[in-house]
Every structure is written in C-alpha cells, then in structure tokens.
Amino acid sequence: MERRELHETLEKLHQELHGTRSVSEADHQILEELMAEVRRVLDHPEGAPAERHEGLRDRLDAALYELEEDHPQLVSSIRTVVNYLSAMGI
C-alpha cells in the first residue's frame, strides 16, 4: 500500500467515524487523536521516536479491541492502517 492509499484509508475512516452515531464521544475523541497522530507519522516518519511509534500501535490495537464487536467497518479500516504501519516498521 502506498502512502496515498493510506491517506485515503484514513479519510475513509474519518468519514465512517463521523457517520457512526453509536461510537461514544470518548471513543470518537480517541480515534480522532489517533488518526491525527498517524497522519503526523506519515508526514514525518523520520522525526518520530520509536517509543512513540510503539505507543501509537498499542493505542490502535486497543481501539480495535474496543470497537470490534459493534463497529466492524471501523475495525476493518483501522486494521488496514495498523498493517500499513507494521509494513513501515512502525
């Protein structure tokens, strides 16, 4: 997957998130923050320390766990992001 495709996936995730009313406000805020951090990492991958990458991956994994039962489409998009970041070594 190219960076452009990942940015498109993030945009799709953003749209899905705003179109899903059943996500709690707290989960919504966490996902928005995670998407913003993913975008920062993609825009400046050399500038983020490895510990920050690991924390991001952990938070994405936690979001997957929290949302997997009620929001399978969101989880699918998040998994795509996690897989891409893994391929980048993040």
Biopython code that builds the backbone (N, CA, C, O; Angstrom):
import numpy as np
from Bio.PDB.StructureBuilder import StructureBuilder

atoms = [
    (1, "MET", "N", (0.858, -1.182, 0.000)),
    (1, "MET", "CA", (0.000, 0.000, 0.000)),
    (1, "MET", "C", (0.897, 1.235, 0.000)),
    (1, "MET", "O", (1.867, 1.308, 0.753)),
    (2, "GLU", "N", (0.572, 2.178, -0.828)),
    (2, "GLU", "CA", (1.318, 3.431, -0.891)),
    (2, "GLU", "C", (0.770, 4.400, 0.144)),
    (2, "GLU", "O", (-0.337, 4.232, 0.654)),
    (3, "ARG", "N", (1.570, 5.420, 0.442)),
    (3, "ARG", "CA", (1.141, 6.436, 1.405)),
    (3, "ARG", "C", (-0.164, 7.100, 0.975)),
    (3, "ARG", "O", (-1.022, 7.401, 1.805)),
    (4, "ARG", "N", (-0.302, 7.321, -0.310)),
    (4, "ARG", "CA", (-1.536, 7.933, -0.816)),
    (4, "ARG", "C", (-2.733, 7.071, -0.448)),
    (4, "ARG", "O", (-3.763, 7.580, -0.007)),
    (5, "GLU", "N", (-2.594, 5.765, -0.631)),
    (5, "GLU", "CA", (-3.682, 4.853, -0.296)),
    (5, "GLU", "C", (-3.973, 4.878, 1.205)),
    (5, "GLU", "O", (-5.130, 4.808, 1.618)),
    (6, "LEU", "N", (-2.929, 4.979, 2.011)),
    (6, "LEU", "CA", (-3.142, 5.042, 3.451)),
    (6, "LEU", "C", (-3.857, 6.330, 3.823)),
    (6, "LEU", "O", (-4.758, 6.318, 4.662)),
    (7, "HIS", "N", (-3.467, 7.437, 3.212)),
    (7, "HIS", "CA", (-4.169, 8.699, 3.467)),
    (7, "HIS", "C", (-5.643, 8.573, 3.060)),
    (7, "HIS", "O", (-6.520, 9.096, 3.747)),
    (8, "GLU", "N", (-5.915, 7.891, 1.961)),
    (8, "GLU", "CA", (-7.300, 7.676, 1.537)),
    (8, "GLU", "C", (-8.037, 6.807, 2.552)),
    (8, "GLU", "O", (-9.207, 7.054, 2.843)),
    (9, "THR", "N", (-7.364, 5.794, 3.092)),
    (9, "THR", "CA", (-7.970, 4.943, 4.110)),
    (9, "THR", "C", (-8.268, 5.752, 5.365)),
    (9, "THR", "O", (-9.318, 5.581, 5.984)),
    (10, "LEU", "N", (-7.343, 6.635, 5.740)),
    (10, "LEU", "CA", (-7.582, 7.497, 6.905)),
    (10, "LEU", "C", (-8.773, 8.413, 6.669)),
    (10, "LEU", "O", (-9.571, 8.651, 7.575)),
    (11, "GLU", "N", (-8.890, 8.922, 5.461)),
    (11, "GLU", "CA", (-10.036, 9.785, 5.149)),
    (11, "GLU", "C", (-11.335, 8.987, 5.212)),
    (11, "GLU", "O", (-12.345, 9.475, 5.720)),
    (12, "LYS", "N", (-11.307, 7.761, 4.697)),
    (12, "LYS", "CA", (-12.479, 6.887, 4.760)),
    (12, "LYS", "C", (-12.837, 6.607, 6.219)),
    (12, "LYS", "O", (-14.009, 6.647, 6.594)),
    (13, "LEU", "N", (-11.832, 6.325, 7.034)),
    (13, "LEU", "CA", (-12.061, 6.081, 8.451)),
    (13, "LEU", "C", (-12.659, 7.315, 9.118)),
    (13, "LEU", "O", (-13.567, 7.202, 9.941)),
    (14, "HIS", "N", (-12.157, 8.468, 8.768)),
    (14, "HIS", "CA", (-12.680, 9.727, 9.307)),
    (14, "HIS", "C", (-14.166, 9.879, 8.949)),
    (14, "HIS", "O", (-14.980, 10.235, 9.803)),
    (15, "GLN", "N", (-14.510, 9.611, 7.697)),
    (15, "GLN", "CA", (-15.900, 9.717, 7.261)),
    (15, "GLN", "C", (-16.785, 8.694, 7.962)),
    (15, "GLN", "O", (-17.905, 9.006, 8.366)),
    (16, "GLU", "N", (-16.275, 7.465, 8.105)),
    (16, "GLU", "CA", (-17.035, 6.430, 8.802)),
    (16, "GLU", "C", (-17.267, 6.819, 10.255)),
    (16, "GLU", "O", (-18.354, 6.628, 10.801)),
    (17, "LEU", "N", (-16.242, 7.361, 10.860)),
    (17, "LEU", "CA", (-16.328, 7.755, 12.260)),
    (17, "LEU", "C", (-17.391, 8.827, 12.454)),
    (17, "LEU", "O", (-18.164, 8.779, 13.410)),
    (18, "HIS", "N", (-17.426, 9.796, 11.543)),
    (18, "HIS", "CA", (-18.424, 10.858, 11.649)),
    (18, "HIS", "C", (-19.828, 10.392, 11.247)),
    (18, "HIS", "O", (-20.822, 11.017, 11.615)),
    (19, "GLY", "N", (-19.901, 9.307, 10.502)),
    (19, "GLY", "CA", (-21.196, 8.787, 10.098)),
    (19, "GLY", "C", (-21.774, 7.768, 11.070)),
    (19, "GLY", "O", (-22.917, 7.335, 10.920)),
    (20, "THR", "N", (-20.977, 7.386, 12.073)),
    (20, "THR", "CA", (-21.413, 6.393, 13.045)),
    (20, "THR", "C", (-21.817, 7.084, 14.329)),
    (20, "THR", "O", (-20.979, 7.639, 15.039)),
    (21, "ARG", "N", (-23.090, 7.048, 14.619)),
    (21, "ARG", "CA", (-23.618, 7.723, 15.808)),
    (21, "ARG", "C", (-23.424, 6.911, 17.083)),
    (21, "ARG", "O", (-23.462, 7.466, 18.181)),
    (22, "SER", "N", (-23.217, 5.611, 16.952)),
    (22, "SER", "CA", (-23.178, 4.768, 18.143)),
    (22, "SER", "C", (-21.808, 4.701, 18.812)),
    (22, "SER", "O", (-21.663, 4.040, 19.840)),
    (23, "VAL", "N", (-20.798, 5.371, 18.251)),
    (23, "VAL", "CA", (-19.491, 5.433, 18.899)),
    (23, "VAL", "C", (-19.574, 6.483, 19.995)),
    (23, "VAL", "O", (-20.033, 7.601, 19.760)),
    (24, "SER", "N", (-19.131, 6.123, 21.185)),
    (24, "SER", "CA", (-19.189, 7.063, 22.301)),
    (24, "SER", "C", (-18.329, 8.287, 22.007)),
    (24, "SER", "O", (-17.406, 8.229, 21.194)),
    (25, "GLU", "N", (-18.636, 9.372, 22.663)),
    (25, "GLU", "CA", (-17.854, 10.601, 22.477)),
    (25, "GLU", "C", (-16.396, 10.371, 22.858)),
    (25, "GLU", "O", (-15.496, 10.884, 22.193)),
    (26, "ALA", "N", (-16.153, 9.609, 23.916)),
    (26, "ALA", "CA", (-14.779, 9.324, 24.346)),
    (26, "ALA", "C", (-14.032, 8.525, 23.275)),
    (26, "ALA", "O", (-12.894, 8.853, 22.941)),
    (27, "ASP", "N", (-14.670, 7.470, 22.733)),
    (27, "ASP", "CA", (-14.037, 6.675, 21.674)),
    (27, "ASP", "C", (-13.832, 7.521, 20.424)),
    (27, "ASP", "O", (-12.803, 7.409, 19.758)),
    (28, "HIS", "N", (-14.786, 8.348, 20.113)),
    (28, "HIS", "CA", (-14.684, 9.237, 18.958)),
    (28, "HIS", "C", (-13.451, 10.133, 19.099)),
    (28, "HIS", "O", (-12.676, 10.278, 18.154)),
    (29, "GLN", "N", (-13.273, 10.726, 20.266)),
    (29, "GLN", "CA", (-12.131, 11.616, 20.502)),
    (29, "GLN", "C", (-10.817, 10.850, 20.404)),
    (29, "GLN", "O", (-9.859, 11.335, 19.802)),
    (30, "ILE", "N", (-10.767, 9.664, 20.987)),
    (30, "ILE", "CA", (-9.545, 8.851, 20.926)),
    (30, "ILE", "C", (-9.195, 8.525, 19.488)),
    (30, "ILE", "O", (-8.035, 8.640, 19.092)),
    (31, "LEU", "N", (-10.189, 8.115, 18.694)),
    (31, "LEU", "CA", (-9.926, 7.779, 17.295)),
    (31, "LEU", "C", (-9.478, 9.003, 16.493)),
    (31, "LEU", "O", (-8.597, 8.893, 15.640)),
    (32, "GLU", "N", (-10.067, 10.146, 16.752)),
    (32, "GLU", "CA", (-9.648, 11.373, 16.065)),
    (32, "GLU", "C", (-8.180, 11.689, 16.382)),
    (32, "GLU", "O", (-7.407, 12.047, 15.493)),
    (33, "GLU", "N", (-7.812, 11.552, 17.656)),
    (33, "GLU", "CA", (-6.431, 11.813, 18.058)),
    (33, "GLU", "C", (-5.470, 10.814, 17.423)),
    (33, "GLU", "O", (-4.384, 11.192, 16.984)),
    (34, "LEU", "N", (-5.863, 9.540, 17.372)),
    (34, "LEU", "CA", (-5.028, 8.524, 16.747)),
    (34, "LEU", "C", (-4.836, 8.796, 15.262)),
    (34, "LEU", "O", (-3.728, 8.668, 14.742)),
    (35, "MET", "N", (-5.915, 9.172, 14.576)),
    (35, "MET", "CA", (-5.801, 9.468, 13.144)),
    (35, "MET", "C", (-4.874, 10.651, 12.916)),
    (35, "MET", "O", (-4.083, 10.644, 11.972)),
    (36, "ALA", "N", (-4.960, 11.657, 13.759)),
    (36, "ALA", "CA", (-4.081, 12.819, 13.625)),
    (36, "ALA", "C", (-2.625, 12.408, 13.845)),
    (36, "ALA", "O", (-1.734, 12.875, 13.137)),
    (37, "GLU", "N", (-2.385, 11.541, 14.818)),
    (37, "GLU", "CA", (-1.020, 11.093, 15.071)),
    (37, "GLU", "C", (-0.489, 10.245, 13.917)),
    (37, "GLU", "O", (0.675, 10.372, 13.535)),
    (38, "VAL", "N", (-1.336, 9.387, 13.365)),
    (38, "VAL", "CA", (-0.925, 8.581, 12.206)),
    (38, "VAL", "C", (-0.541, 9.505, 11.052)),
    (38, "VAL", "O", (0.468, 9.281, 10.383)),
    (39, "ARG", "N", (-1.339, 10.534, 10.822)),
    (39, "ARG", "CA", (-1.018, 11.482, 9.743)),
    (39, "ARG", "C", (0.330, 12.163, 9.995)),
    (39, "ARG", "O", (1.120, 12.334, 9.067)),
    (40, "ARG", "N", (0.598, 12.553, 11.251)),
    (40, "ARG", "CA", (1.887, 13.176, 11.579)),
    (40, "ARG", "C", (3.035, 12.218, 11.310)),
    (40, "ARG", "O", (4.058, 12.614, 10.753)),
    (41, "VAL", "N", (2.873, 10.960, 11.701)),
    (41, "VAL", "CA", (3.917, 9.962, 11.477)),
    (41, "VAL", "C", (4.149, 9.768, 9.982)),
    (41, "VAL", "O", (5.292, 9.659, 9.539)),
    (42, "LEU", "N", (3.077, 9.724, 9.212)),
    (42, "LEU", "CA", (3.222, 9.545, 7.764)),
    (42, "LEU", "C", (3.890, 10.744, 7.110)),
    (42, "LEU", "O", (4.687, 10.588, 6.185)),
    (43, "ASP", "N", (3.571, 11.925, 7.585)),
    (43, "ASP", "CA", (4.140, 13.127, 7.007)),
    (43, "ASP", "C", (5.602, 13.318, 7.404)),
    (43, "ASP", "O", (6.373, 13.920, 6.657)),
    (44, "HIS", "N", (5.991, 12.803, 8.587)),
    (44, "HIS", "CA", (7.356, 12.969, 9.098)),
    (44, "HIS", "C", (7.816, 11.696, 9.797)),
    (44, "HIS", "O", (8.063, 11.722, 11.002)),
    (45, "PRO", "N", (7.940, 10.575, 9.071)),
    (45, "PRO", "CA", (8.268, 9.299, 9.723)),
    (45, "PRO", "C", (9.640, 9.301, 10.385)),
    (45, "PRO", "O", (9.856, 8.586, 11.364)),
    (46, "GLU", "N", (10.552, 10.084, 9.872)),
    (46, "GLU", "CA", (11.894, 10.107, 10.440)),
    (46, "GLU", "C", (11.964, 10.916, 11.730)),
    (46, "GLU", "O", (12.926, 10.787, 12.486)),
    (47, "GLY", "N", (10.963, 11.743, 11.991)),
    (47, "GLY", "CA", (11.010, 12.628, 13.145)),
    (47, "GLY", "C", (10.391, 12.057, 14.405)),
    (47, "GLY", "O", (10.526, 12.658, 15.471)),
    (48, "ALA", "N", (9.722, 10.928, 14.326)),
    (48, "ALA", "CA", (9.041, 10.377, 15.500)),
    (48, "ALA", "C", (9.883, 9.263, 16.117)),
    (48, "ALA", "O", (10.302, 8.344, 15.412)),
    (49, "PRO", "N", (10.137, 9.334, 17.430)),
    (49, "PRO", "CA", (10.928, 8.280, 18.077)),
    (49, "PRO", "C", (10.199, 6.941, 18.079)),
    (49, "PRO", "O", (8.971, 6.885, 18.018)),
    (50, "ALA", "N", (10.973, 5.875, 18.149)),
    (50, "ALA", "CA", (10.416, 4.520, 18.115)),
    (50, "ALA", "C", (9.410, 4.295, 19.239)),
    (50, "ALA", "O", (8.413, 3.600, 19.043)),
    (51, "GLU", "N", (9.657, 4.876, 20.417)),
    (51, "GLU", "CA", (8.730, 4.697, 21.535)),
    (51, "GLU", "C", (7.359, 5.267, 21.193)),
    (51, "GLU", "O", (6.333, 4.696, 21.562)),
    (52, "ARG", "N", (7.345, 6.379, 20.497)),
    (52, "ARG", "CA", (6.072, 6.990, 20.098)),
    (52, "ARG", "C", (5.348, 6.097, 19.100)),
    (52, "ARG", "O", (4.126, 5.952, 19.155)),
    (53, "HIS", "N", (6.119, 5.495, 18.178)),
    (53, "HIS", "CA", (5.524, 4.564, 17.220)),
    (53, "HIS", "C", (4.893, 3.391, 17.955)),
    (53, "HIS", "O", (3.774, 2.984, 17.644)),
    (54, "GLU", "N", (5.608, 2.853, 18.922)),
    (54, "GLU", "CA", (5.089, 1.707, 19.658)),
    (54, "GLU", "C", (3.823, 2.087, 20.418)),
    (54, "GLU", "O", (2.861, 1.319, 20.451)),
    (55, "GLY", "N", (3.823, 3.257, 21.022)),
    (55, "GLY", "CA", (2.638, 3.716, 21.735)),
    (55, "GLY", "C", (1.450, 3.881, 20.799)),
    (55, "GLY", "O", (0.318, 3.556, 21.158)),
    (56, "LEU", "N", (1.712, 4.387, 19.602)),
    (56, "LEU", "CA", (0.654, 4.555, 18.610)),
    (56, "LEU", "C", (0.078, 3.196, 18.226)),
    (56, "LEU", "O", (-1.140, 3.020, 18.179)),
    (57, "ARG", "N", (0.951, 2.247, 17.956)),
    (57, "ARG", "CA", (0.496, 0.905, 17.585)),
    (57, "ARG", "C", (-0.324, 0.285, 18.722)),
    (57, "ARG", "O", (-1.350, -0.348, 18.473)),
    (58, "ASP", "N", (0.124, 0.465, 19.959)),
    (58, "ASP", "CA", (-0.618, -0.070, 21.099)),
    (58, "ASP", "C", (-2.004, 0.564, 21.210)),
    (58, "ASP", "O", (-2.988, -0.121, 21.487)),
    (59, "ARG", "N", (-2.070, 1.874, 20.992)),
    (59, "ARG", "CA", (-3.366, 2.555, 21.091)),
    (59, "ARG", "C", (-4.292, 2.143, 19.950)),
    (59, "ARG", "O", (-5.500, 2.020, 20.152)),
    (60, "LEU", "N", (-3.748, 1.930, 18.766)),
    (60, "LEU", "CA", (-4.565, 1.447, 17.647)),
    (60, "LEU", "C", (-5.091, 0.044, 17.942)),
    (60, "LEU", "O", (-6.254, -0.256, 17.672)),
    (61, "ASP", "N", (-4.230, -0.816, 18.498)),
    (61, "ASP", "CA", (-4.666, -2.164, 18.859)),
    (61, "ASP", "C", (-5.774, -2.118, 19.904)),
    (61, "ASP", "O", (-6.735, -2.884, 19.827)),
    (62, "ALA", "N", (-5.645, -1.220, 20.880)),
    (62, "ALA", "CA", (-6.674, -1.085, 21.910)),
    (62, "ALA", "C", (-7.997, -0.613, 21.295)),
    (62, "ALA", "O", (-9.069, -1.074, 21.685)),
    (63, "ALA", "N", (-7.908, 0.305, 20.335)),
    (63, "ALA", "CA", (-9.121, 0.780, 19.654)),
    (63, "ALA", "C", (-9.787, -0.370, 18.903)),
    (63, "ALA", "O", (-11.013, -0.481, 18.894)),
    (64, "LEU", "N", (-8.983, -1.223, 18.275)),
    (64, "LEU", "CA", (-9.539, -2.385, 17.582)),
    (64, "LEU", "C", (-10.316, -3.264, 18.551)),
    (64, "LEU", "O", (-11.432, -3.693, 18.258)),
    (65, "TYR", "N", (-9.729, -3.521, 19.681)),
    (65, "TYR", "CA", (-10.366, -4.379, 20.682)),
    (65, "TYR", "C", (-11.684, -3.777, 21.157)),
    (65, "TYR", "O", (-12.682, -4.486, 21.283)),
    (66, "GLU", "N", (-11.690, -2.486, 21.418)),
    (66, "GLU", "CA", (-12.887, -1.825, 21.943)),
    (66, "GLU", "C", (-14.028, -1.767, 20.926)),
    (66, "GLU", "O", (-15.198, -1.818, 21.304)),
    (67, "LEU", "N", (-13.696, -1.662, 19.656)),
    (67, "LEU", "CA", (-14.717, -1.422, 18.633)),
    (67, "LEU", "C", (-15.118, -2.652, 17.826)),
    (67, "LEU", "O", (-16.098, -2.606, 17.082)),
    (68, "GLU", "N", (-14.369, -3.760, 17.961)),
    (68, "GLU", "CA", (-14.556, -4.866, 17.033)),
    (68, "GLU", "C", (-15.954, -5.465, 17.022)),
    (68, "GLU", "O", (-16.417, -5.892, 15.964)),
    (69, "GLU", "N", (-16.623, -5.513, 18.124)),
    (69, "GLU", "CA", (-17.940, -6.142, 18.155)),
    (69, "GLU", "C", (-19.024, -5.258, 17.545)),
    (69, "GLU", "O", (-19.863, -5.737, 16.782)),
    (70, "ASP", "N", (-19.007, -3.969, 17.881)),
    (70, "ASP", "CA", (-20.091, -3.078, 17.465)),
    (70, "ASP", "C", (-19.838, -2.317, 16.171)),
    (70, "ASP", "O", (-20.782, -1.824, 15.553)),
    (71, "HIS", "N", (-18.586, -2.215, 15.753)),
    (71, "HIS", "CA", (-18.253, -1.385, 14.592)),
    (71, "HIS", "C", (-17.259, -2.086, 13.669)),
    (71, "HIS", "O", (-16.116, -1.650, 13.540)),
    (72, "PRO", "N", (-17.692, -3.170, 13.028)),
    (72, "PRO", "CA", (-16.759, -3.946, 12.204)),
    (72, "PRO", "C", (-16.149, -3.161, 11.046)),
    (72, "PRO", "O", (-15.002, -3.412, 10.678)),
    (73, "GLN", "N", (-16.881, -2.226, 10.468)),
    (73, "GLN", "CA", (-16.322, -1.455, 9.355)),
    (73, "GLN", "C", (-15.197, -0.534, 9.834)),
    (73, "GLN", "O", (-14.171, -0.410, 9.166)),
    (74, "LEU", "N", (-15.386, 0.105, 10.977)),
    (74, "LEU", "CA", (-14.325, 0.926, 11.544)),
    (74, "LEU", "C", (-13.101, 0.070, 11.841)),
    (74, "LEU", "O", (-11.971, 0.478, 11.571)),
    (75, "VAL", "N", (-13.325, -1.111, 12.394)),
    (75, "VAL", "CA", (-12.230, -2.009, 12.731)),
    (75, "VAL", "C", (-11.477, -2.424, 11.473)),
    (75, "VAL", "O", (-10.249, -2.505, 11.486)),
    (76, "SER", "N", (-12.188, -2.682, 10.408)),
    (76, "SER", "CA", (-11.536, -3.051, 9.148)),
    (76, "SER", "C", (-10.606, -1.937, 8.673)),
    (76, "SER", "O", (-9.480, -2.208, 8.254)),
    (77, "SER", "N", (-11.057, -0.710, 8.733)),
    (77, "SER", "CA", (-10.221, 0.415, 8.318)),
    (77, "SER", "C", (-9.028, 0.598, 9.248)),
    (77, "SER", "O", (-7.921, 0.881, 8.792)),
    (78, "ILE", "N", (-9.249, 0.437, 10.544)),
    (78, "ILE", "CA", (-8.144, 0.570, 11.494)),
    (78, "ILE", "C", (-7.121, -0.536, 11.261)),
    (78, "ILE", "O", (-5.917, -0.284, 11.328)),
    (79, "ARG", "N", (-7.578, -1.753, 10.990)),
    (79, "ARG", "CA", (-6.646, -2.865, 10.710)),
    (79, "ARG", "C", (-5.786, -2.558, 9.484)),
    (79, "ARG", "O", (-4.594, -2.864, 9.466)),
    (80, "THR", "N", (-6.381, -1.962, 8.479)),
    (80, "THR", "CA", (-5.620, -1.578, 7.288)),
    (80, "THR", "C", (-4.510, -0.610, 7.668)),
    (80, "THR", "O", (-3.380, -0.747, 7.201)),
    (81, "VAL", "N", (-4.820, 0.359, 8.504)),
    (81, "VAL", "CA", (-3.830, 1.329, 8.960)),
    (81, "VAL", "C", (-2.731, 0.627, 9.760)),
    (81, "VAL", "O", (-1.546, 0.871, 9.533)),
    (82, "VAL", "N", (-3.120, -0.242, 10.694)),
    (82, "VAL", "CA", (-2.145, -0.964, 11.521)),
    (82, "VAL", "C", (-1.223, -1.808, 10.638)),
    (82, "VAL", "O", (-0.010, -1.822, 10.847)),
    (83, "ASN", "N", (-1.786, -2.507, 9.662)),
    (83, "ASN", "CA", (-0.969, -3.335, 8.772)),
    (83, "ASN", "C", (0.020, -2.495, 7.974)),
    (83, "ASN", "O", (1.172, -2.891, 7.793)),
    (84, "TYR", "N", (-0.418, -1.360, 7.507)),
    (84, "TYR", "CA", (0.472, -0.487, 6.745)),
    (84, "TYR", "C", (1.604, 0.019, 7.640)),
    (84, "TYR", "O", (2.769, 0.002, 7.244)),
    (85, "LEU", "N", (1.258, 0.466, 8.839)),
    (85, "LEU", "CA", (2.288, 0.950, 9.760)),
    (85, "LEU", "C", (3.280, -0.163, 10.095)),
    (85, "LEU", "O", (4.480, 0.089, 10.205)),
    (86, "SER", "N", (2.794, -1.371, 10.256)),
    (86, "SER", "CA", (3.688, -2.510, 10.514)),
    (86, "SER", "C", (4.651, -2.731, 9.356)),
    (86, "SER", "O", (5.835, -3.001, 9.556)),
    (87, "ALA", "N", (4.127, -2.612, 8.152)),
    (87, "ALA", "CA", (4.976, -2.776, 6.970)),
    (87, "ALA", "C", (6.052, -1.691, 6.896)),
    (87, "ALA", "O", (7.122, -1.899, 6.323)),
    (88, "MET", "N", (5.752, -0.534, 7.483)),
    (88, "MET", "CA", (6.728, 0.571, 7.523)),
    (88, "MET", "C", (7.717, 0.393, 8.674)),
    (88, "MET", "O", (8.673, 1.159, 8.796)),
    (89, "GLY", "N", (7.492, -0.607, 9.508)),
    (89, "GLY", "CA", (8.361, -0.810, 10.657)),
    (89, "GLY", "C", (7.927, -0.016, 11.869)),
    (89, "GLY", "O", (8.704, 0.194, 12.800)),
    (90, "ILE", "N", (6.689, 0.422, 11.852)),
    (90, "ILE", "CA", (6.168, 1.229, 12.963)),
    (90, "ILE", "C", (5.266, 0.377, 13.820)),
    (90, "ILE", "O", (4.720, 0.860, 14.812)),
]
sb = StructureBuilder()
sb.init_structure("model")
sb.init_model(0)
sb.init_chain("A")
sb.init_seg("    ")
for serial, (resi, resn, name, xyz) in enumerate(atoms, 1):
    if name == "N":
        sb.init_residue(resn, " ", resi, " ")
    sb.init_atom(name, np.array(xyz, "f"), 0.0, 1.0, " ", f" {name:<3s}", serial, name[0])
structure = sb.get_structure()
